[in-house]
Amino acid sequence: MMSEHPLSLSTRMIDSGVADTPPNRITHELSELADGVAVVESFSHVIAIDSGDGLVLFDTSSAPTGKAVAASLRRWSDEPVNTIVFTHGHLDHVGGSRVFAAEAAERSRPRPRVIGQARIPARFERYQATSGYNQTINLRQFGGAAAAERRDKPFLPPGTLWPDVVYEDELREQIGELDVELHHCLGETDDHTWTWLPDHDMICAGDQFIWNFPNCGNPQKVQRYPVEWAESLRAMAALDAELFVPAHGLPITGRDRIRQCLEIVATTLETLVSQVIEAMNSGAALDDIVQSVSVPADTLALPYLRPLYDEPEFVIRNIWRLYGGWWDGNPARLKPPSDHAIGLELVALAGGTDPLIERALELSSTGEHRVACQLIELAVAAEPESHAVHEARSAIYGARRGAESSLMAKGIFLSAKADSDAVVTGEVPNTNMVLNLGD
């Protein structure tokens, strides 16, 4: 049974202001958006355009989903893939490229040409150099734990295609009968591309718009760029496109509707940046800024700005890192003692770990999760093998995960719970639900 057409769904959600069904769908179904233009909704999406000289694809989805995407695409068109454009180098966008390379080889067709921004090769090299680290943080972020058997596997999937053509700022090409204008921007990554397709009055946006609060503060990953992100959204809005297709979430149709969405997200990012910088200029420390700067609740309730992946607090911390470095302004944390030393000191003052456990559980039960987690972490630091401590820690992080909205926070807290469960049971944490993405 086919899902509701994505353009119909996005129109209803944006016009009503209500997300009555998840907009980020992973169905592997293909929907035609215009004559010769289609999207396969996956993780990430693949956008296909018939150029008159083969297909042009924007992204290739991930290594695990690439085959399903290709099968869906081939039910729509059997034209060879002429060109693949990587919107950026995250693995859920490039990992499926090996499927299309293998398909071309099986059919004795030329391998698709790959275009990407000039920083993508450096990203791939970084993934190779930090493969174990990236496996660890992704396992944690997406609901698993840092299993050694995953860290030993290459993070960049073998066979992933590297760009054949790279560009710096802009690239204009004609592929068959299709005019393509590629634009580099900073945002979620430093190697991002958004594309204007004048023949179809269409923008391919990559991850600059994801039907969630912008992924501009991921706590485990490299720097994001909120100012330039907003600038790219305003540049896209100025083109007055009729069709807007992101790499996650629903495509959008209608010039006014597209412009409205882009301008609201841009304004939200710009306001966060200006508020954080104003506070920094006044001499505020990071903790003061986190407690005082926020995004209005009605903004976060918009169907395309809900904090279900990233969230404003993480973006605030990322803005601080961008403009202020890693030190948070508290002098005690410039060169702090080890967690173990602080844990031992507090346990000695409290008369053992039992008072810490009791108080942490009490705070957790009343919803004071931040302080509860701090206390239980100090108990763990003092007695890292204690089953009693880890039983309490598991309960506390299980409760905290349930109270969070963003996937990033939920994943980290679930990982903490799983690690404590493993100490108590001696079993390896389950990592089967993990998706392999880039940073």
C-alpha positions in Angstrom: 0.0 0.0 0.0 1.5 3.3 -1.1 1.9 6.1 1.4 0.2 9.4 1.0 2.0 11.5 -1.7 4.7 13.6 0.0 3.6 16.9 -1.6 0.1 16.5 -0.4 1.3 15.6 3.1 3.7 18.5 3.4 1.1 21.0 2.1 -1.4 19.9 4.8 1.2 20.0 7.6 2.6 23.4 6.7 -0.7 25.0 6.1 -2.3 23.6 9.2 0.7 23.9 11.4 0.1 20.4 12.7 2.4 17.4 12.1 -0.3 14.7 12.1 2.1 12.0 10.9 6.0 11.8 11.0 7.4 13.9 8.1 10.7 12.0 8.0 9.6 8.7 6.4 11.8 5.8 5.5 9.6 3.8 3.1 11.9 3.3 0.1 8.9 4.3 -2.0 9.3 6.4 -5.1 7.0 9.4 -5.7 7.0 11.4 -8.9 7.2 15.1 -8.1 7.0 16.5 -11.6 7.6 15.2 -15.1 10.9 13.4 -15.0 11.5 14.2 -11.3 11.2 11.7 -8.5 12.2 11.1 -4.9 12.7 7.9 -3.1 12.1 8.4 0.6 14.8 6.6 2.5 17.6 7.4 4.9 18.6 9.7 3.2 16.3 10.3 0.2 17.5 9.9 -3.3 16.3 12.5 -5.8 16.3 11.4 -9.5 15.9 13.6 -12.5 15.8 12.4 -16.1 18.3 14.6 -18.0 17.6 13.3 -21.4 21.0 11.6 -21.3 20.6 9.4 -18.3 19.5 10.0 -14.7 21.0 12.6 -12.4 20.8 11.5 -8.8 21.2 13.7 -5.7 22.6 11.5 -3.0 22.5 7.7 -2.9 21.2 6.9 0.5 23.2 4.8 3.0 25.0 1.5 2.5 22.2 -0.5 4.3 19.4 1.2 2.3 21.0 1.6 -1.1 19.7 -1.6 -2.6 16.1 -0.9 -1.7 16.4 2.6 -3.1 17.9 1.3 -6.3 15.1 -1.3 -6.7 12.4 1.3 -6.3 14.2 3.7 -8.7 14.4 1.0 -11.3 10.7 0.4 -11.2 10.4 4.0 -12.4 13.2 4.3 -14.9 15.7 2.0 -16.5 17.9 4.9 -17.8 21.6 4.7 -16.8 22.8 6.9 -14.0 24.8 9.5 -15.7 25.8 11.7 -12.7 25.6 11.5 -8.9 25.7 14.7 -6.9 26.7 14.4 -3.2 24.9 17.1 -1.2 27.6 16.4 1.4 29.8 13.6 2.7 27.7 12.0 5.5 27.4 8.3 5.1 23.6 8.2 4.8 24.1 10.3 1.6 27.1 8.6 0.0 27.1 5.0 1.3 24.7 3.7 -1.3 26.9 4.9 -4.1 28.6 1.5 -4.3 25.2 0.0 -5.3 24.9 2.2 -8.3 28.6 1.5 -9.2 27.9 -2.2 -9.0 24.8 -1.9 -11.1 26.6 -0.1 -13.8 29.3 -2.8 -13.9 26.7 -5.6 -14.1 25.0 -3.9 -17.0 28.3 -3.0 -18.8 27.5 0.7 -18.4 30.0 3.5 -17.5 30.3 4.1 -13.8 28.3 7.2 -12.8 30.3 10.3 -12.5 30.3 11.8 -9.0 30.3 15.5 -8.3 30.9 17.0 -4.8 32.2 20.0 -2.9 36.0 20.1 -2.7 36.1 19.3 1.1 34.4 15.9 0.7 37.7 14.0 0.1 39.1 15.4 3.3 36.0 14.3 5.2 36.5 10.7 3.8 40.1 10.8 4.8 39.1 11.9 8.3 36.6 9.1 8.5 39.3 6.6 7.7 41.7 8.1 10.2 39.0 8.1 13.0 37.0 5.1 12.0 36.8 3.6 15.5 35.8 6.9 17.1 33.1 7.5 14.6 31.7 4.0 15.1 31.6 4.6 18.8 29.8 7.9 18.7 27.3 6.8 16.2 26.5 3.6 18.2 25.9 5.9 21.2 24.0 8.6 19.3 21.5 6.2 17.7 20.7 4.1 20.6 23.4 1.6 21.1 26.7 1.4 22.9 30.4 1.4 22.1 30.8 -2.3 21.2 34.4 -3.2 20.3 33.3 -5.4 17.4 31.8 -2.4 15.7 34.8 -0.2 16.3 36.9 -2.7 14.4 34.8 -2.3 11.2 35.6 0.5 8.7 33.3 3.5 9.2 33.5 4.6 5.6 31.8 1.6 3.8 34.2 -0.2 1.4 33.3 0.7 -2.2 31.9 4.1 -1.5 32.5 6.3 -4.5 34.7 9.4 -4.1 34.0 12.5 -6.1 35.4 12.6 -9.7 34.7 16.3 -10.0 35.0 18.7 -7.2 34.3 22.4 -7.0 34.9 25.2 -4.5 32.1 27.8 -4.5 29.8 27.3 -7.5 29.6 25.0 -10.4 27.3 25.3 -13.4 26.9 22.3 -15.8 24.6 21.1 -18.5 24.0 17.3 -18.1 22.1 16.2 -21.2 19.2 18.7 -21.4 19.4 19.6 -17.7 20.9 22.8 -16.4 22.5 22.3 -12.9 23.8 25.1 -10.6 25.6 23.8 -7.6 26.3 26.2 -4.6 28.6 25.4 -1.7 27.5 26.5 1.7 28.4 25.9 5.3 25.8 24.6 7.7 25.5 21.1 9.1 28.8 20.4 7.4 31.6 22.3 5.8 31.2 20.5 2.5 27.5 21.1 1.8 25.9 21.6 -1.6 22.5 23.0 -2.5 21.4 22.9 -6.1 19.2 25.2 -8.2 17.6 23.4 -11.2 16.0 26.2 -13.3 14.4 23.8 -15.8 12.2 22.5 -13.1 12.0 25.6 -10.9 13.4 23.4 -8.2 15.9 23.3 -5.3 17.6 20.2 -4.0 18.6 21.3 -0.4 20.4 18.4 1.1 20.4 18.6 4.9 20.0 22.4 5.1 16.4 21.7 5.8 15.4 18.4 7.5 11.9 18.8 8.9 13.4 19.0 12.4 15.2 21.7 14.4 18.4 22.3 12.4 21.2 19.8 13.2 23.5 22.6 14.2 24.6 21.5 17.7 25.3 17.8 17.7 27.2 17.3 21.0 29.5 14.5 19.8 30.5 15.8 16.4 32.4 18.5 14.6 31.6 22.2 14.3 28.4 23.4 12.7 27.9 26.9 11.2 24.6 28.6 12.1 25.3 32.0 10.5 26.2 30.6 7.1 23.4 28.0 7.4 20.9 30.8 7.7 22.5 32.7 4.8 22.1 29.6 2.6 18.4 29.4 3.5 17.9 33.0 2.6 19.7 32.5 -0.7 17.4 29.6 -1.5 14.3 31.6 -0.5 15.4 34.4 -2.9 15.1 32.1 -5.9 11.3 31.9 -5.5 11.3 28.1 -6.4 8.1 26.2 -7.0 9.5 22.9 -5.8 11.8 22.3 -2.8 13.2 18.9 -2.1 15.3 18.2 1.1 17.3 15.0 1.7 15.3 14.2 4.8 11.6 14.9 5.3 9.0 15.9 2.8 9.3 17.9 -0.4 7.5 21.2 -0.5 5.6 22.9 -3.3 4.3 26.4 -3.7 6.5 29.5 -3.8 5.0 31.3 -0.8 5.0 28.1 1.3 8.7 27.4 0.5 9.8 30.9 1.2 7.9 31.0 4.5 9.5 27.8 5.8 13.0 28.9 4.8 12.8 32.3 6.2 11.4 31.1 9.6 14.2 28.6 10.0 16.8 31.2 9.0 15.4 33.7 11.5 15.4 31.1 14.2 19.1 30.4 13.7 20.0 34.1 13.4 18.1 34.9 16.6 19.9 32.2 18.6 23.3 33.4 17.3 22.6 37.1 18.1 21.3 36.3 21.6 24.3 34.1 22.4 26.8 36.6 21.1 25.1 39.5 23.0 25.3 37.4 26.2 29.0 36.6 25.5 29.7 40.3 24.9 28.2 41.1 28.3 30.7 38.7 30.0 28.2 35.8 30.6 29.6 32.3 31.1 28.2 29.4 29.1 26.0 28.1 32.0 24.4 31.6 32.3 23.7 31.6 28.5 22.2 28.1 28.5 19.9 29.0 31.3 18.8 32.3 29.7 18.6 31.8 25.9 15.7 29.8 24.4 13.5 29.4 21.3 9.8 30.2 21.7 7.6 27.2 22.2 5.3 28.1 19.3 8.3 28.1 17.0 9.4 24.7 18.2 5.8 23.4 17.6 6.0 24.1 13.9 6.0 20.8 11.9 9.4 21.5 10.4 11.1 22.9 13.6 10.3 20.4 16.3 13.4 19.4 18.4 13.2 15.7 17.7 16.7 15.2 16.4 18.9 18.1 17.5 17.7 20.8 20.0 18.3 24.5 20.8 20.4 23.8 23.9 22.9 21.9 21.9 22.9 24.6 19.2 23.6 27.2 21.9 26.6 25.2 23.1 27.8 24.9 19.5 27.6 28.7 19.0 29.7 29.1 22.1 32.3 26.7 20.8 32.3 28.5 17.5 32.9 32.0 19.0 34.4 31.2 22.4 36.3 28.0 22.3 36.0 24.9 24.6 36.4 26.6 28.0 32.9 27.4 29.5 34.0 30.4 31.6 34.0 28.6 35.0 37.6 28.8 36.3 37.4 25.5 38.2 36.8 23.8 34.9 39.8 25.2 33.1 42.1 22.5 34.5 39.7 20.4 36.5 40.5 17.4 38.7 39.6 13.9 37.4 36.1 12.7 37.8 37.5 9.9 40.0 39.1 12.4 42.4 35.9 14.4 42.7 33.8 11.3 43.1 36.0 10.0 45.9 35.9 13.4 47.7 32.1 13.6 47.6 31.6 10.0 48.6 33.8 10.7 51.6 31.8 13.8 52.5 28.5 11.9 52.1 29.7 8.9 54.1 29.6 6.5 51.2 27.8 5.9 47.9 24.5 5.0 49.5 23.5 8.6 50.3 24.4 9.7 46.8 22.3 6.8 45.3 19.3 7.6 47.5 19.4 11.3 46.7 19.9 10.8 43.0 17.0 8.4 42.8 14.8 10.8 44.8 15.7 13.7 42.5 15.1 11.5 39.4 11.6 10.6 40.7 10.7 14.3 40.9 12.0 15.1 37.4 15.2 16.7 38.6 17.2 14.7 36.1 20.1 17.0 35.6 21.2 17.0 39.2 20.3 13.3 39.6 22.6 12.4 36.8 25.5 14.5 38.1 25.2 12.8 41.5 25.1 9.3 40.1 28.0 9.9 37.8 30.1 11.0 40.9 29.1 7.8 42.6 30.2 5.8 39.5 33.5 7.7 39.4 34.2 6.7 43.0 33.0 3.1 42.7 33.0 2.1 39.0 32.3 -1.6 39.6 29.5 -1.2 42.2 26.4 -3.1 41.1 24.3 -1.0 43.4 25.5 2.2 41.8 25.0 0.9 38.3 21.5 -0.3 39.1 20.6 3.2 40.2 22.3 4.7 37.2 20.4 2.5 34.8 17.1 3.5 36.4 18.0 7.2 36.4 19.1 7.3 32.7 16.1 5.2 31.7 13.9 7.8 33.3 15.8 10.7 31.8 15.7 9.2 28.3 11.9 9.1 28.6 11.8 12.7 29.5 13.8 13.9 26.5 12.6 15.0 23.0 15.7 14.9 20.8 17.1 11.7 19.4 20.6 12.8 20.2 19.8 13.1 23.9 17.8 10.0 24.0 20.6 8.0 22.3 23.3 9.2 24.7 21.1 8.5 27.8 20.1 5.1 26.5 23.7 4.3 25.9 24.5 5.2 29.5 21.7 3.0 30.7 22.9 0.1 28.5 26.5 0.5 29.8 25.3 0.2 33.4 23.1 -2.7 32.6 26.1 -4.5 31.1 28.1 -4.0 34.3 25.3 -5.5 36.4 24.5 -8.4 34.0 28.0 -9.0 32.5 26.3 -9.0 29.0 27.3 -7.0 26.0 24.9 -4.1 25.3 22.6 -4.6 22.3 23.6 -2.5 19.3 21.3 -4.0 16.7 19.2 -0.8 16.3 22.1 1.4 15.2 22.2 3.3 11.9 25.6 4.1 10.4 25.8 7.8 9.6 28.4 10.4 9.2 29.2 13.4 11.5 
